[in-house]
Amino acid sequence: MSLKINKTIIVDSQQTAEAFKSGDIPVYASPALMAKSEELAKDLVIPLLKEGETTVGIEFSLNHIRPTEVGAQVDFEVRLVEQNKTILVYDFTVESKGQLIAEGTHKRAIINRQKFMEKLTKK
């Protein structure tokens, strides 16, 4: 598979470990990095989905290698590397100033939006 998506962001104070309460220093938070990676994975496959389908995250693995300060440019690349029926497998890299700051894998499931939401009311 050769689908990929790239996105550049600038880290702001709302994306820090302090803001997410995942730490107490003003650096780019792992939860913010994970959320952006998931968002890009979701967006990448929208054109491939049928009417009424969407994707949901089912697995995430992150190696957050180095800290990134507020104001830094961060470059994401998310690649769809495998599809096994309704399971999508991605890998991703995140760089800043030409250095790898994070990498990982992510899995999403293709689901029918209506059926998925109906499960919530059948508890």
N, C-alpha and C positions, 0 to 999 in steps of 0.2 A: 504494500500500500504506500502511496506517496502523498497523502493529504497532510498538509501542515498549515499552521497559522502562526503569525508573528505579531507581537504587540509590544510597544514601548510605553512605559509609564514613568512618572517622576514620583518618588516616594514622598508622601506628605505626612504631617503629624497624626492624621487619622489612621494611618497604616502601621503605626509603631507598636512594639510590644507593650509599651505603657498604655496606649489607647485600647488595645485588645485585652489588656490585663493578663497576657500570657507571659509577661516579664516586667521588669521595672527599669528598663533603659530605653532611650529613644532611638531604636534601630528598627529596620523593617521587620515586621512580625511574621513568624512562620504561618499563622492562620491567614494573614492577608495574602501571602504568597500562594498558599494552597487555594484560597478562594479565587484568585485571578487565574490560576492554572485550570481549575475546574470550569470557570466561566468560558475560557478559551476552548477547552475540550468540547463543551456543550455547543458553542457557536460553530465550531468546525464542521459538525455533521448535520446541522439544520437542513442544508440543501438535499441531503440524502434520505431524509425521513418522509414517511407517508403521512397523509392527512390524519390528524388525531394522535400522532406519535410524538413523543419527546424522549429525553434521556434522563436517567438519574444516576448519581454517583453511587458506586457500590464498594469501591476499594481505592485506597490512596496510600502511596509510599513516598516519603520525602526525605532527602538527605540535604539539610540546610548547612552548607559548608562554611560560609563566611558572612559576617555582618555587613549591613548596608545602611548608610546614614540617610537622614531626611534630606531631601533635595537631590539625591542621586538618581541618575537615569538607570532604569532596569529594563532589560530586553528579554522577553519571553519567546520561546519557540516550543510549540506543542505539536506533536506528530501522532497521527493515527497509524499504528503499526500492525494491528491485527483486528479482524472481525471474525468471531465465531458465533454464527447465527445472530442472536440479539445482544451479544456481549462485545463491547468495543474496548480495545486495549490501546492506551496511549503511552508515549514517553515524552518527557519534557526537560528542557534545560532553561536556566535563568542565569543571565550574565549581567555584570555591571563593570564598567571601565575595562572591558575586555577580559574580565576574570569570571570564571564559573562561581556563582554564589549558591546555586541549588540545582538539584536534578532529582528526577523521580519517575514513578509510573502511576497510572491512574486507569481505573476501569469504570465504564458506564454501561448500563443496561438500557436497551431500547424498550420502551413500554407504551401501552395505550393509555393516554392521559385519563380518559373517562373511567376505564376499568380500575386503574390505579387509585383514583380518588374514591371510587365506590367502595373499595376495601376498607377505607377509614370509617365508613358508616355501618359496616357489617361486624363490628367488634362485639 
